[in-house]
Amino acid sequence: MLDLRRQYEPLRLELLDALARVIDSRQFILGEEVTRFERDAAANLGVAHALGCSSGTDALWLALAGAGLSPLGHESASGGPKETTWSGVTVVTTPFSFFASVSSILRAGAKPALADIDPVTFNLSPAAVEKVLDSERGAGARAILPVHLYGQCGHFHAFLRLGKERGLTIIEDAAQAWGAEWNGVKAGALGDVAAFSFYPTKNLSAAGDAGMVTTNSDEIAERVKMLRQHGMRKRYFHYELGGNARMDGFQGAVLSVKLKYVSAWNEARRAVASRYEALFKKAGLAETGTYPTRGVVLPREAKGAQHVWHQYVIRAARRDALRDFLTARQIGSEIFYPIPLHLQEALKGLGYKEGDFPEAERAAREVLALPMFPELRKDEQETVVAAIAEFSS
């Protein structure tokens, strides 16, 4: 699926020099290297503020809380410590994403309301969101949280329209989409606030866990800075119930180095995706419909989108059997994601059931991610497609 050795070997000395700077400075938490990365990242995305944190999951919570969608707590009747209470805030998001997209809403004290996905892009459907907003589940809605799944932004003009018409905050889950664009604007600069993940498999990755919140709002940025350090504006003076969500200096150093190369890597990913499409079509495997019948349905770049291909995800009617076939031939693949969020055991309390989101449920049965990274060679892709052709014959 991914060979990080091919990325790290050419950067080895540059990365070691960056890590040595952190050791020499002894600024292991935040510090100069993180500040440098934050400044360069903001410039790269075209936003006013980019704030490093400890993970993509923490970035989602910080984005929600920074936008005022998390309760600050209240004094208990006995005058004792503050307690976190239900905020009455609803956030609309997708059932087809990584677990943190929903768990972070719950962690913020808000209620997730789910809406089905577009079957072509797998992203949150604006039409489905509008139906939820007009329903009982949409009561108290204060925000929409679209996920830029697999490296492609959703139909963002529709979300911005809904936000403006209904007074909703737009929060981007951009964990998989560094460098992706919608109508020339980069992910992270589209909504009111955004969250990125730099997990080691991401297209811009740290050497461990790290994340980032981006925004053009001075107010949100100030709250995020405070919340990532236990609610402190100055040392040992706590103004809100924050957390320990700081980026460490080593990750800032690694990301500063990699940021210089990510645009070229994304272009290489686009080239890999184009080769896959050509190879599948040449093999006669590419179906033109939305759902697979005999071959595979290839992923598509939506009009107005600039896909960065964090993952290359096909639809296959006999997905599980195909994956077993590829595994037997030592070809990597992965399922993102096998169980929609509304059917996860941990989220039963949301009150959804099987059949509530047919597009997400069908996608969970059919999607299969193939090997995708910038250094993937054409002969390796030919091997992948030849194996799928053998399976389909």
C-alpha positions as CSV (number, residue, x, y, z in Angstrom):
1,M,0.0,0.0,0.0
2,L,2.8,2.4,1.0
3,D,6.6,2.4,1.0
4,L,7.8,5.2,3.2
5,R,11.4,4.1,2.7
6,R,11.3,5.6,-0.8
7,Q,10.2,9.0,0.6
8,Y,12.6,9.1,3.6
9,E,15.8,7.9,2.0
10,P,16.4,11.0,-0.2
11,L,15.5,13.3,2.8
12,R,17.6,11.4,5.4
13,L,20.3,13.9,6.0
14,E,18.0,16.9,5.7
15,L,15.7,15.4,8.3
16,L,18.5,14.5,10.7
17,D,19.8,18.0,10.5
18,A,16.3,19.3,11.4
19,L,16.1,16.9,14.3
20,A,19.5,18.0,15.5
21,R,18.3,21.6,15.6
22,V,15.6,20.6,18.0
23,I,18.0,18.7,20.2
24,D,20.4,21.6,20.2
25,S,17.7,24.1,21.0
26,R,16.1,21.8,23.6
27,Q,12.7,23.2,22.5
28,F,10.9,19.8,22.6
29,I,7.3,21.1,23.0
30,L,6.2,23.7,20.4
31,G,9.2,26.0,20.0
32,E,11.0,27.5,17.0
33,E,10.6,24.5,14.7
34,V,6.9,24.3,15.2
35,T,6.6,28.1,14.8
36,R,8.5,27.9,11.5
37,F,6.2,25.1,10.2
38,E,3.1,27.0,11.3
39,R,4.2,30.1,9.4
40,D,5.2,28.2,6.2
41,A,2.0,26.1,6.4
42,A,-0.2,29.2,6.6
43,A,1.6,30.6,3.6
44,N,1.3,27.4,1.7
45,L,-2.5,27.2,2.2
46,G,-3.3,30.9,2.0
47,V,-4.7,31.2,5.5
48,A,-4.1,33.7,8.3
49,H,-3.5,31.1,11.0
50,A,-2.0,27.6,11.1
51,L,-1.7,26.1,14.5
52,G,0.2,22.8,15.2
53,C,-1.2,20.3,17.6
54,S,-0.7,16.7,18.8
55,S,-2.9,14.8,16.3
56,G,-5.6,15.0,13.6
57,T,-8.1,13.9,16.2
58,D,-7.1,16.7,18.6
59,A,-7.2,19.1,15.6
60,L,-10.9,18.2,15.0
61,W,-11.7,18.8,18.7
62,L,-9.8,22.1,18.8
63,A,-11.5,23.2,15.6
64,L,-14.9,22.5,17.1
65,A,-14.1,24.0,20.5
66,G,-12.3,27.0,18.9
67,A,-15.4,27.8,16.9
68,G,-17.4,27.9,20.1
69,L,-19.2,24.5,19.5
70,S,-18.1,23.0,22.8
71,P,-19.5,23.8,26.2
72,L,-17.1,25.6,28.6
73,G,-18.7,23.8,31.7
74,H,-20.5,25.3,34.6
75,E,-20.1,25.7,38.3
76,S,-21.7,22.7,40.1
77,A,-24.5,23.4,42.6
78,S,-22.1,22.7,45.5
79,G,-19.7,25.3,44.2
80,G,-17.2,22.6,43.4
81,P,-15.2,22.0,40.2
82,K,-16.6,22.7,36.7
83,E,-18.4,19.9,35.0
84,T,-18.8,19.5,31.2
85,T,-22.5,19.5,30.3
86,W,-24.5,18.7,27.1
87,S,-24.3,21.8,24.9
88,G,-27.5,21.3,22.9
89,V,-25.4,21.9,19.7
90,T,-25.8,19.7,16.6
91,V,-23.1,19.2,14.0
92,V,-24.0,17.5,10.7
93,T,-21.4,15.2,9.2
94,T,-20.9,12.0,7.2
95,P,-21.3,8.3,8.3
96,F,-18.5,7.3,5.9
97,S,-15.2,8.5,7.3
98,F,-12.7,7.7,10.0
99,F,-14.1,7.3,13.5
100,A,-12.7,10.6,14.7
101,S,-15.0,12.7,12.4
102,V,-17.9,11.7,14.7
103,S,-16.1,11.0,18.0
104,S,-14.6,14.4,18.0
105,I,-18.0,16.0,17.8
106,L,-19.1,13.9,20.8
107,R,-15.9,14.8,22.7
108,A,-16.7,18.5,22.1
109,G,-20.0,17.9,23.9
110,A,-22.1,18.3,20.7
111,K,-24.5,15.9,19.0
112,P,-23.6,14.4,15.6
113,A,-26.4,14.3,13.0
114,L,-25.5,12.2,10.0
115,A,-26.3,12.6,6.3
116,D,-25.6,10.2,3.4
117,I,-22.8,10.5,0.9
118,D,-22.5,11.2,-2.8
119,P,-21.9,7.7,-4.5
120,V,-19.4,9.1,-7.0
121,T,-17.0,11.1,-4.7
122,F,-17.9,9.3,-1.4
123,N,-18.1,12.8,0.2
124,L,-20.9,14.2,2.2
125,S,-23.9,15.0,0.0
126,P,-25.1,18.6,0.2
127,A,-28.6,17.5,-0.7
128,A,-28.7,15.0,2.1
129,V,-27.4,17.6,4.5
130,E,-30.2,19.9,3.6
131,K,-32.7,17.2,4.3
132,V,-31.2,16.6,7.7
133,L,-31.2,20.3,8.5
134,D,-35.0,20.3,7.7
135,S,-35.6,17.3,9.9
136,E,-36.0,16.7,13.6
137,R,-32.4,15.5,13.8
138,G,-31.2,18.8,12.5
139,A,-32.7,20.7,15.4
140,G,-30.1,22.8,17.1
141,A,-27.7,22.5,14.1
142,R,-24.9,25.0,14.4
143,A,-22.3,23.5,12.0
144,I,-21.6,21.3,9.1
145,L,-18.4,19.1,9.1
146,P,-17.7,17.9,5.6
147,V,-14.8,15.4,5.2
148,H,-12.5,15.8,2.2
149,L,-12.3,12.0,1.8
150,Y,-9.4,10.3,0.0
151,G,-7.9,13.6,-0.9
152,Q,-10.8,15.3,-2.7
153,C,-12.9,18.2,-1.5
154,G,-16.6,17.9,-1.4
155,H,-18.9,20.2,-3.4
156,F,-18.0,23.1,-1.2
157,H,-19.9,25.9,-2.8
158,A,-23.1,24.1,-1.6
159,F,-21.9,23.9,2.0
160,L,-20.9,27.5,1.9
161,R,-24.3,28.4,0.6
162,L,-26.0,26.4,3.4
163,G,-23.7,28.0,6.0
164,K,-24.6,31.5,4.8
165,E,-28.3,30.9,4.5
166,R,-28.7,29.1,7.8
167,G,-26.0,30.8,9.9
168,L,-23.9,27.6,10.2
169,T,-20.2,27.3,10.9
170,I,-18.4,25.2,8.3
171,I,-15.7,23.0,9.7
172,E,-13.4,21.1,7.3
173,D,-12.1,17.7,8.1
174,A,-9.1,18.0,5.8
175,A,-7.2,15.1,7.5
176,Q,-6.6,13.4,4.1
177,A,-6.3,16.4,1.8
178,W,-3.2,18.6,2.2
179,G,-3.0,20.6,-1.1
180,A,-6.4,19.6,-2.4
181,E,-8.4,22.5,-3.9
182,W,-12.0,23.5,-4.7
183,N,-12.3,26.1,-7.4
184,G,-8.7,27.2,-6.8
185,V,-9.0,27.6,-3.0
186,K,-7.0,25.1,-1.0
187,A,-8.5,22.7,1.6
188,G,-8.0,24.4,5.0
189,A,-9.0,27.8,3.6
190,L,-12.5,27.0,2.4
191,G,-14.5,27.0,5.6
192,D,-14.5,28.8,8.9
193,V,-11.9,26.4,10.4
194,A,-10.2,23.2,9.4
195,A,-8.4,20.2,10.9
196,F,-5.5,18.3,9.3
197,S,-3.8,15.1,10.3
198,F,-0.1,14.4,9.8
199,Y,-0.3,10.7,10.7
200,P,2.6,8.9,9.0
201,T,0.5,7.6,6.1
202,K,-0.9,11.0,5.1
203,N,0.3,12.8,1.9
204,L,2.0,15.3,4.2
205,S,3.2,13.2,7.1
206,A,5.0,13.5,10.4
207,A,7.3,10.9,11.9
208,G,4.6,10.2,14.5
209,D,1.3,11.8,15.5
210,A,0.7,15.4,14.7
211,G,-2.1,17.7,13.5
212,M,-3.0,21.2,12.6
213,V,-5.9,23.7,12.8
214,T,-6.2,26.4,10.1
215,T,-8.5,29.4,10.1
216,N,-8.8,33.0,8.9
217,S,-10.5,34.0,12.1
218,D,-8.3,35.8,14.7
219,E,-10.8,34.9,17.4
220,I,-10.8,31.1,16.6
221,A,-7.0,31.1,16.4
222,E,-6.6,32.7,19.8
223,R,-9.0,30.2,21.4
224,V,-7.2,27.2,19.7
225,K,-3.8,28.4,21.0
226,M,-5.3,28.6,24.5
227,L,-7.2,25.3,24.4
228,R,-4.2,23.3,23.2
229,Q,-2.4,24.3,26.4
230,H,-4.9,23.6,29.1
231,G,-6.8,26.8,28.5
232,M,-3.9,29.0,29.3
233,R,-3.3,32.5,27.9
234,K,-0.3,32.9,30.1
235,R,1.5,30.3,32.1
236,Y,-0.6,28.9,35.0
237,F,-3.6,31.2,34.3
238,H,-6.4,29.0,33.0
239,Y,-9.4,30.6,31.3
240,E,-11.2,27.5,29.9
241,L,-11.2,23.7,30.1
242,G,-8.6,23.0,27.5
243,G,-6.3,20.0,27.0
244,N,-2.7,19.0,26.3
245,A,-2.7,19.0,22.5
246,R,0.6,20.6,21.6
247,M,2.8,19.7,18.7
248,D,6.3,18.6,19.7
249,G,9.4,20.1,18.2
250,F,10.6,17.0,16.4
251,Q,7.3,16.7,14.4
252,G,7.5,20.5,13.6
253,A,11.0,20.0,12.3
254,V,10.1,16.9,10.2
255,L,7.0,18.7,8.7
256,S,9.0,21.8,7.9
257,V,11.3,19.7,5.7
258,K,8.5,17.8,4.1
259,L,6.4,20.8,3.4
260,K,8.9,21.9,0.7
261,Y,8.3,18.7,-1.2
262,V,4.6,18.0,-0.8
263,S,3.4,19.9,-3.9
264,A,5.7,17.8,-6.1
265,W,4.6,14.7,-4.3
266,N,0.9,15.6,-4.9
267,E,1.6,16.0,-8.6
268,A,3.3,12.6,-8.6
269,R,0.2,11.2,-7.0
270,R,-1.9,12.7,-9.7
271,A,0.3,11.1,-12.3
272,V,0.0,7.7,-10.6
273,A,-3.8,8.1,-10.6
274,S,-3.8,8.9,-14.3
275,R,-1.7,5.8,-15.0
276,Y,-4.1,3.6,-13.1
277,E,-7.0,5.0,-15.1
278,A,-5.2,4.3,-18.4
279,L,-4.2,0.8,-17.4
280,F,-7.7,-0.1,-16.2
281,K,-9.2,1.2,-19.4
282,K,-6.7,-0.6,-21.6
283,A,-7.5,-3.8,-19.7
284,G,-11.2,-3.3,-20.3
285,L,-11.9,-3.4,-16.6
286,A,-13.3,0.2,-16.1
287,E,-17.1,0.4,-15.9
288,T,-18.8,3.7,-16.7
289,G,-21.7,3.4,-14.2
290,T,-21.8,4.5,-10.6
291,Y,-21.8,0.9,-9.2
292,P,-19.8,-2.1,-10.3
293,T,-21.3,-5.2,-12.0
294,R,-18.4,-7.2,-13.5
295,G,-15.3,-5.0,-13.5
296,V,-14.4,-2.1,-11.3
297,V,-15.6,1.5,-11.1
298,L,-12.7,4.0,-11.0
299,P,-12.6,7.0,-8.8
300,R,-13.3,10.3,-10.4
301,E,-12.2,13.9,-9.9
302,A,-15.2,16.1,-9.5
303,K,-15.6,19.3,-11.6
304,G,-14.0,22.1,-9.7
305,A,-11.9,19.8,-7.6
306,Q,-8.1,19.4,-7.5
307,H,-7.7,15.8,-6.2
308,V,-4.4,15.0,-4.4
309,W,-5.1,11.2,-4.3
310,H,-4.3,10.4,-0.7
311,Q,-5.9,7.1,-1.6
312,Y,-6.9,5.5,-4.9
313,V,-10.2,3.8,-4.2
314,I,-12.1,1.6,-6.6
315,R,-15.5,0.0,-6.3
316,A,-15.7,-3.8,-6.8
317,A,-18.8,-6.0,-6.7
318,R,-16.8,-8.9,-5.1
319,R,-14.6,-6.7,-3.0
320,D,-13.7,-9.1,-0.3
321,A,-12.9,-11.9,-2.7
322,L,-10.8,-9.5,-4.7
323,R,-8.9,-8.4,-1.7
324,D,-8.1,-12.0,-0.7
325,F,-6.9,-12.6,-4.3
326,L,-4.6,-9.6,-4.2
327,T,-3.3,-10.5,-0.7
328,A,-2.4,-14.0,-1.9
329,R,-0.3,-12.4,-4.6
330,Q,1.4,-10.1,-2.0
331,I,-0.3,-7.0,-3.4
332,G,-1.4,-4.5,-0.7
333,S,-4.9,-3.2,-0.4
334,E,-7.1,-1.7,2.3
335,I,-10.7,-1.0,3.1
336,F,-11.5,2.6,4.0
337,Y,-14.0,2.0,5.7
338,P,-15.6,-1.5,6.2
339,I,-18.3,-0.4,8.7
340,P,-20.1,3.0,8.4
341,L,-20.0,5.1,11.5
342,H,-23.7,4.8,12.3
343,L,-23.3,1.0,12.6
344,Q,-20.3,1.1,14.9
345,E,-20.9,-0.5,18.3
346,A,-19.5,2.5,20.1
347,L,-22.0,4.8,18.4
348,K,-25.2,2.8,18.9
349,G,-26.4,5.6,21.2
350,L,-26.9,7.9,18.2
351,G,-30.0,5.9,17.4
352,Y,-29.3,5.0,13.8
353,K,-29.9,1.6,12.2
354,E,-28.9,-0.4,9.1
355,G,-30.6,1.0,6.0
356,D,-30.5,4.6,7.2
357,F,-27.7,5.6,4.9
358,P,-27.8,3.2,1.8
359,E,-25.0,5.0,-0.1
360,A,-22.6,4.8,2.8
361,E,-23.5,1.2,3.5
362,R,-23.1,0.2,-0.2
363,A,-19.8,2.0,-0.4
364,A,-18.6,0.1,2.7
365,R,-19.3,-3.2,0.9
366,E,-17.6,-2.2,-2.4
367,V,-14.6,0.2,-1.8
368,L,-11.0,-1.0,-2.0
369,A,-7.9,1.2,-1.8
370,L,-5.0,0.1,-4.0
371,P,-1.3,0.9,-3.6
372,M,-0.9,4.7,-3.9
373,F,2.2,6.8,-3.1
374,P,4.3,9.3,-5.1
375,E,7.1,6.8,-5.8
376,L,4.9,4.0,-7.1
377,R,6.4,2.7,-10.3
378,K,4.5,2.0,-13.5
379,D,5.5,-1.7,-13.6
380,E,4.1,-2.1,-10.0
381,Q,0.8,-0.6,-11.2
382,E,0.8,-2.9,-14.1
383,T,1.2,-5.8,-11.7
384,V,-1.8,-4.6,-9.7
385,V,-4.1,-4.2,-12.7
386,A,-3.0,-7.5,-14.2
387,A,-3.9,-9.3,-11.0
388,I,-7.3,-7.6,-11.0
389,A,-7.8,-8.6,-14.6
390,E,-6.9,-12.2,-13.8
391,F,-9.4,-12.2,-10.9
392,S,-12.2,-10.7,-13.2
393,S,-11.6,-13.1,-16.1
